[in-house]
């Protein structure tokens, strides 16, 4: 069992980090819900805003995950693990070295983090499905306006034009 003060501090640090990660995942989940709502409204500026917000939160998550690696190295060092093994230490493996109060505290925040991560994963699946549907629809739309053989095509203004003018449309369409 880990009983030294520094080890208890490390577990407390790990609990705080998991709480920060949970909060970031919940924030990301809120942004994803906003993005889905913007997709339903076909609100492109709102979708772009959500994408910017997502990038900021993802960067913060990456920073915290780097901190998690460092913290796990420190925790692993106190129990004699090399750095690579410490970084890969599972919660179940770590629990073997903790007292009951440490296990309880860590389990509570780890479960909350897992729940937040699962919610984000589910929202990402919904957003990916919606995006696939939009892309399929756009393929259909572009196929409908793309000329077949020598037939007419459509300009950006929506009017019919000769096939000779289709080169620019095909290039950017």
N, C-alpha and C positions, 0 to 999 in steps of 0.2 A: 504494500500500500504506500501511496505517496503521502507523506505527512509534513514535509518541510514547508515553512512559510512561503518561500518563493514558489513552490509548486502550487499552493493554494492561490497565490496571486496569479499565477499563469492560468489556472482554471477560471478564475474570476475574469481575467482578461479575455479568455476564449469565450466565456459567456457573454461579455459585453460585445465582442466582435460578432458573435452569432446574432445578437439582438440588432446590431447595426445592419447586418446583412439582411435580416428579416424585414427591417424597415425599408431598406432599398428595394427588395423584391416586391413588397407591398406597393411602394411608389411606382415601380415598373408596371405592376398589375393595373394600377389606376390609369397609367398612361396608355396601356394597351386597350383598356375599356374605352377610353376617350378616342383612340384611333379607330376602334371598331364602330363607334357611334358616328365618327366622321366619315367612315367608309359607307355606312348606311345612308348618310345624307349626301354623299358624293361631294364632300367639302374638302377639296384638294388642299387649300391653305391650312386647314386644321390638321390634315394628315401630315403635311410637311412639318408643322409645329410639333406634332407628336413625335415624329422621327427625330427631330432635334433634341427634344426632351429625353427620348430613349437613349440617344448617344451619350448624353451627360450622365445618366444613371448607370449605363453599362460601364462607362469609364470609372465611375465611383466603385462599382462592384468589382471591377478588375483590380483596382487599388486595394480594396479590402481583402480580396482573395490572395493577393501578394502578401499582405500582412498576416493572413491566416497561415500561409506557408512558413513564414518566419516564426510565428508563435508556435506552430506545431514542431518546428525544429528545436525551439527552446524547451518545450515540454518533453520532446523525445530525448533531448540531451540529459534531462534530469533522471530519466529512467534507463539511460545507457544505450539509446538507439542511434544509429548513424543517421545523418540528415535525410537521405533519400527514403529510408524506412519510416522516419518520423513524419515526413510529409504525407505518406500514404496510410498512416495509422487511422484505422476506422474508429468510430465511436465505441463500438463493442470492445475492441482491443484496448482502447484508452480506459474504459470503465473498469477493467481489471486492476488498474493502478490507483483508482480513486476511492475515497471513503464514501459512505452513503449520502452525506449532504452534498458533496461535490457531484456525485452521480445524478442526484435528483435535480440539482440546479442546471447541470449541463443537459440532461435529458429534456427538461422543460423547454429550454431555448432551442435545442436541436430539433425537437418536434415542431415547434412554431416555425422555425426556418424551413423545415421540410414541407410543411403545409403551404407556406407562401411560395416556395419554389414550384410546387405542384400546381398551384393556381395560375402562376405565370406560364407554366408549360401548357396548361389547358387553353389559356387565352391565346398563346402563340399558335396552337393547332387551329383554333377557330379563325384567327387572322390569316393564317396560311391558306386555309380552305377558301376563305372569302377572296383572297388575292388570286388564287387559281381560277376561281369562277369569273372574276373580272377579266383576267388574261384570256380565258377561253372565249368570253364574250367579245373582247377586242379582236381576237383572231377571226371570229365570225364576221365582225363588222368590216375589218380590212379585206377579208376575202370577198365580201359583197361589193366593195367599191373598186377592187383591183380588176383591171380589164382582163378579159379572157379572149385570147386571139386578137382580132381586129375590132372588137366591140368597144363601145364608149366607156369612159371612166368618169369620175367625178372630181371637180376641183375642190379647193379648200372652202370655197363659198357654197358648195353643195350643188352647183350646176354641172350639167354634163359637158364634157369636152372631148375632143378627138384623142385618140390613142397616142398620137405624137406628143402631146403634153403630159403624158403619164410618166415620163422618165423622172421628172423632178419629184412627183408624188411617190413613185416607187423607191426612189433613193432615200427619202426621209420617212416614208410611211412604214 
